[in-house]
Amino acid sequence: MYGARFLSDADAVEDVVQAAFVSLWERLQAGGQVDQPKSYLYRTVHNRCIDEIRQRKPETQVSLGQLTYDVPDEESVDRSFLWARLWTSIDALPPKRREILLLSKRDGLSQAEIAARLGISESTVHNQLTKALQTLRSGVDPVFFKIFLW
């Protein structure tokens, strides 16, 4: 579940996701138009999770260098901040690079499958994926990157 990447509390995630669907429904009922409902829902969940984290404990922000391999349960809010920071970095990638990264890491597609799906060469997929990972590695503590990512 996408919201669980940010929040460790399943009830809070459920509330956020439900609120996102209600927001979409209300927008459509009011005559608004949503060209890409799936993208709208992902962005709404992302933003509401960040808001939820900020409202809970703003004093719990930690630097990435303070993260250790074994994160106790009571520090799950801190871990949520780190995940939020990572996903914010992913969201800041150029659109095509982000899409390639997510198809590879989130959806588990091979470089050949991504190339076929997007109508680009495998070398382009490889290059864009390499650049995306380099960007993320430079902005995230290497220990966090290695343990929690790839």
C-alpha positions as CSV (number, residue, x, y, z in Angstrom):
1,M,0.0,0.0,0.0
2,Y,1.4,3.3,-1.1
3,G,0.5,5.2,2.1
4,A,2.3,2.7,4.3
5,R,5.5,3.9,2.8
6,F,5.0,7.1,4.8
7,L,3.0,6.1,7.8
8,S,3.5,3.0,10.0
9,D,0.0,3.3,11.6
10,A,-2.4,1.2,9.5
11,D,-5.4,3.0,10.8
12,A,-3.9,6.4,9.8
13,V,-3.1,5.0,6.3
14,E,-6.6,3.8,5.9
15,D,-8.0,7.2,6.9
16,V,-5.7,9.0,4.5
17,V,-6.6,6.7,1.6
18,Q,-10.3,7.0,2.4
19,A,-10.0,10.8,2.5
20,A,-8.3,10.8,-0.9
21,F,-11.1,8.8,-2.5
22,V,-13.7,11.1,-0.9
23,S,-11.8,14.1,-2.2
24,L,-11.8,12.6,-5.7
25,W,-15.5,11.7,-5.5
26,E,-16.4,15.2,-4.2
27,R,-14.4,16.8,-7.0
28,L,-16.1,14.7,-9.6
29,Q,-19.6,15.4,-8.1
30,A,-18.9,19.1,-8.1
31,G,-18.4,18.9,-11.9
32,G,-14.6,19.0,-11.7
33,Q,-12.5,17.0,-14.1
34,V,-9.7,14.6,-13.3
35,D,-7.8,13.4,-16.4
36,Q,-5.8,10.8,-14.5
37,P,-7.6,9.6,-11.4
38,K,-4.9,7.2,-10.4
39,S,-2.3,9.9,-10.5
40,Y,-4.6,12.2,-8.6
41,L,-5.1,9.6,-5.9
42,Y,-1.4,8.9,-5.5
43,R,-0.6,12.6,-5.2
44,T,-3.4,13.2,-2.8
45,V,-2.4,10.2,-0.6
46,H,1.3,11.4,-0.7
47,N,0.4,15.0,0.3
48,R,-2.0,13.9,3.1
49,C,0.6,11.5,4.5
50,I,3.1,14.3,4.6
51,D,0.6,16.5,6.3
52,E,-0.2,13.7,8.8
53,I,3.5,13.3,9.6
54,R,3.9,17.0,10.1
55,Q,0.9,17.2,12.5
56,R,2.0,14.2,14.6
57,K,5.5,15.0,15.7
58,P,7.4,17.7,13.9
59,E,10.2,17.5,16.5
60,T,11.1,13.9,15.4
61,Q,12.9,14.8,12.3
62,V,16.3,13.2,12.2
63,S,19.2,13.5,9.8
64,L,19.7,10.6,7.6
65,G,23.1,10.0,9.2
66,Q,21.5,9.1,12.5
67,L,19.6,6.2,11.0
68,T,20.9,2.7,12.0
69,Y,20.1,-0.7,10.5
70,D,17.8,-1.7,13.4
71,V,15.1,0.9,13.8
72,P,13.0,0.2,16.9
73,D,9.2,0.3,16.6
74,E,9.0,3.5,18.7
75,E,11.1,5.3,16.1
76,S,8.7,4.4,13.2
77,V,7.7,8.1,12.9
78,D,11.4,8.9,12.3
79,R,11.5,6.2,9.7
80,S,8.4,7.6,8.1
81,F,10.1,11.0,7.8
82,L,13.0,9.3,6.0
83,W,10.7,7.5,3.6
84,A,8.8,10.7,3.0
85,R,12.1,12.4,2.2
86,L,13.1,9.6,-0.2
87,W,9.7,9.7,-2.0
88,T,9.9,13.5,-2.2
89,S,13.3,13.0,-4.0
90,I,11.8,10.4,-6.3
91,D,8.9,12.8,-7.1
92,A,11.4,15.5,-7.9
93,L,13.0,13.4,-10.7
94,P,12.3,14.3,-14.3
95,P,9.0,12.6,-15.3
96,K,10.4,10.0,-17.7
97,R,13.3,9.1,-15.3
98,R,10.8,8.8,-12.4
99,E,8.6,6.6,-14.5
100,I,11.5,4.3,-15.5
101,L,12.6,4.1,-11.9
102,L,9.2,3.2,-10.6
103,L,8.6,0.6,-13.4
104,S,11.8,-1.0,-12.5
105,K,11.9,-0.9,-8.7
106,R,8.2,-0.7,-7.7
107,D,6.7,-2.8,-10.5
108,G,9.7,-5.1,-11.0
109,L,9.9,-4.8,-14.7
110,S,13.1,-5.7,-16.5
111,Q,14.9,-3.1,-18.6
112,A,13.8,-4.9,-21.8
113,E,10.1,-4.8,-20.6
114,I,10.3,-1.1,-19.7
115,A,11.9,-0.3,-23.1
116,A,9.1,-2.2,-24.9
117,R,6.4,-0.6,-22.8
118,L,7.7,3.0,-23.3
119,G,8.9,2.5,-26.9
120,I,12.5,3.5,-26.2
121,S,15.8,1.6,-26.4
122,E,17.2,-0.6,-23.6
123,S,20.3,1.6,-23.3
124,T,18.1,4.6,-22.7
125,V,16.3,2.8,-19.9
126,H,19.6,1.7,-18.5
127,N,21.1,5.2,-18.6
128,Q,18.0,6.8,-17.1
129,L,17.8,4.3,-14.4
130,T,21.5,4.8,-13.5
131,K,21.0,8.5,-13.4
132,A,17.9,8.2,-11.2
133,L,19.7,5.9,-8.7
134,Q,22.8,8.2,-8.6
135,T,20.5,11.2,-7.8
136,L,18.8,9.3,-5.0
137,R,22.1,7.9,-3.6
138,S,23.5,11.4,-3.4
139,G,20.6,12.7,-1.5
140,V,20.0,9.8,0.9
141,D,22.3,8.3,3.5
142,P,24.0,5.3,1.9
143,V,23.1,3.0,4.8
144,F,19.4,3.9,4.4
145,F,19.6,3.5,0.7
146,K,21.3,0.1,0.8
147,I,19.0,-1.4,3.5
148,F,15.7,0.0,2.5
149,L,16.0,0.4,-1.2
150,W,18.1,-1.5,-3.6
